[in-house]
Amino acid sequence: MRESRTGTAVSAGVVAVVLGVTLVTALAGPHPPLNALDLILPLAAGAATLARLRHPVAALVVVTAAVVAYYPFARLDGPLLVLLFVVLYTTADRGHLVAAGTVGAAALLALGFGESGDVRHIDDSMFLSIMGWVVACIAFGGVTRNRRAYLQEAERRAREAEHGREAEARRRAGEERLRIARELHDVLGHNISMINVQAAAALHGLKKRPEEAETALRTIKETSKETLRELRTTLGVLRQVDEAAPTGPADSLARVDALVAATGLSVRTELSGPLGDVPTEIDLAAARIVREALTNVSRHSGTNAATLTIINESGHLVIRVEDDGPGATYTEGSGFGVLGMRERAAALGGTLEAGPRPEGGFRVVADLPLRG
């Protein structure tokens, strides 16, 4: 809309100048008696120039015919050629290069033929200058057309790239929400299950073994405190608030003793290889797998003893949790504990196997490749 208004204003200005100069030429200086073409042809060319933006080819034809007829037959030598140059440029700029070239060549031939008589309004040097202007106007119109097309294509690609970045951001946001949901499931499900087990143990031993009940209640207190802290941290991430919150993963292999103590089980821990240089993402996943596996032992195995083995060697982190209880901690298709552990391992390019041991009890083995 703005380009159309600007072009219309330019057209009106050019037409006003050309007609004004023609009028001044008619009023000043000696010249032969005027005829009707001195009035009709400039007005027709001016009107066609004003319509050049909507109908460039038709305007070019009208202006060319008026110019070709003006110089041989009209009595005045007004600057009507300026309108031809303007319309030639507009026609080429609108993408009608063939029409502009064809009509421009025809105009030059007609002008040359019309000026071949005894009375000449245009000499040879001026004719060559007019030819140069015709070629320049057509070429300049083609250049501006190509530049505008290039800018439009660049803008379109920029919009597509922006949409692609927005889609990628939405995809990553969805993945992040899924990760947070899994973290919440682990934190709440595991810790609340542990609280339930410890509460049952406390109630069972409240009268007969009060010291064990006190230990169970203390474990419940620490576990619930840890659960609330992690819940506040996760909600803080979701709300994107700038407030102080604990940094780093809530679970880590560096805190494996605390993880084991929180289960209330008697766990024999065997560590092999350095655990301090494990990448953060793998460290968190490994700690979650340890806690889930030990939680399953406390809930389903029927025993309070287990063996935890963590080995870091040959670019792999191997986690093994075993028990010899009479119960079963895995039933195909039920629950999300083993499924969640497998998803964690698979997300890091690793594997997880879980099932009964031939000698009795249950075993969980995770193999996580270490990578930066």
Long-range contacts (C-beta under 8 A, 24 or more apart in sequence): 4-53, 7-52, 7-53, 7-90, 8-50, 8-53, 11-49, 11-50, 11-52, 11-53, 11-86, 12-50, 14-49, 14-82, 14-83, 14-86, 15-46, 15-49, 15-50, 15-83, 17-82, 18-42, 18-45, 18-46, 18-78, 18-79, 18-80, 18-82, 18-83, 19-43, 19-46, 21-78, 21-79, 22-76, 22-78, 22-79, 22-80, 25-76, 25-77, 25-78, 26-76, 26-78, 31-75, 31-76, 32-75, 33-75, 34-75, 34-76, 35-73, 35-74, 35-75, 37-69, 37-70, 37-73, 37-74, 37-75, 38-74, 38-75, 38-76, 41-66, 41-67, 41-69, 41-70, 41-74, 41-80, 42-66, 42-70, 42-78, 42-80, 45-70, 45-80, 45-83, 45-84, 46-83, 48-83, 48-87, 49-83, 49-86, 49-87, 52-86, 52-87, 52-90, 52-91, 53-90, 56-87, 56-90, 56-91, 56-94, 56-96, 57-91, 57-96, 57-99, 59-87, 59-90, 59-91, 60-87, 60-88, 60-90, 60-91, 60-96, 60-99, 60-100, 60-103, 61-103, 63-87, 64-103, 64-104, 64-106, 64-107, 64-110, 67-107, 67-111, 68-107, 68-110, 68-111, 68-114, 71-111, 71-114, 71-115, 71-121, 71-122, 72-114, 72-115, 72-117, 72-121, 77-121, 81-130, 81-133, 84-134, 85-133, 85-134, 85-137, 86-137, 88-134, 88-137, 88-138, 88-141, 89-137, 89-138, 89-140, 89-141, 90-141, 91-141, 92-137, 92-138, 92-139, 92-140, 92-141, 92-142, 92-145, 93-141, 93-142, 93-144, 93-145, 94-141, 94-145, 95-145, 97-138, 97-141, 97-142, 97-145, 100-138, 100-141, 101-138, 104-134, 104-135, 104-137, 104-138, 107-134, 108-134, 180-234, 180-237, 180-238, 182-340, 182-343, 182-344, 183-230, 183-234, 184-231, 184-234, 185-336, 185-340, 186-288, 186-291, 186-292, 186-340, 187-227, 187-230, 187-231, 187-234, 187-250, 188-227, 188-231, 189-336, 189-337, 190-291, 190-292, 190-295, 191-223, 191-224, 191-226, 191-227, 191-262, 192-227, 193-295, 193-298, 193-299, 194-219, 194-223, 194-262, 194-263, 194-264, 194-295, 194-298, 195-220, 195-223, 195-224, 195-227, 197-264, 197-298, 197-299, 198-223, 198-264, 201-264, 215-264, 216-264, 219-261, 219-262, 219-264, 222-262, 223-262, 226-250, 226-262, 248-280, 249-280, 249-283, 249-284, 249-287, 251-284, 251-287, 251-288, 251-291, 252-283, 252-284, 252-287, 253-278, 253-283, 253-286, 253-287, 253-290, 253-310, 254-283, 255-287, 256-287, 256-290, 256-308, 256-310, 259-287, 259-290, 259-291, 259-294, 260-294, 260-308, 262-291, 263-291, 263-294, 263-295, 263-297, 263-298, 264-298, 264-304, 265-294, 265-297, 265-298, 265-304, 265-305, 265-306, 266-304, 266-305, 266-306, 267-294, 267-305, 267-306, 267-307, 267-308, 268-305, 268-306, 268-307, 268-308, 269-308, 269-309, 269-310, 270-307, 270-308, 270-309, 270-310, 271-309, 271-310, 272-309, 272-310, 272-311, 272-312, 272-313, 273-311, 273-312, 273-313, 274-312, 275-310, 275-312, 278-312, 278-317, 278-370, 279-370, 279-371, 279-372, 281-348, 282-317, 282-348, 282-368, 282-370, 282-371, 285-344, 285-345, 285-347, 285-348, 285-368, 286-310, 286-317, 286-319, 286-366, 286-368, 288-341, 288-344, 289-319, 289-341, 289-344, 289-345, 289-352, 289-364, 289-366, 290-319, 290-321, 292-337, 292-338, 292-340, 292-341, 293-319, 293-321, 293-341, 293-364, 294-321, 295-337, 296-329, 296-330, 296-337, 296-338, 296-362, 296-364, 297-321, 297-323, 297-325, 297-329, 297-362, 299-329, 300-327, 300-328, 300-329, 300-362, 301-325, 301-326, 301-327, 301-328, 301-329, 301-361, 301-362, 302-326, 302-327, 303-327, 303-361, 312-370, 315-369, 315-370, 316-367, 316-368, 316-369, 316-370, 317-367, 317-368, 317-369, 317-370, 318-365, 318-366, 318-367, 318-368, 319-364, 319-365, 319-366, 319-368, 320-363, 320-364, 320-365, 320-366, 321-363, 321-364, 322-357, 322-361, 322-362, 322-363, 322-364, 323-361, 323-362, 324-357, 324-359, 324-360, 324-361, 325-361, 325-362, 326-360, 327-362, 328-356, 328-362, 329-354, 329-362, 330-354, 330-355, 330-356, 330-362, 338-364, 341-366
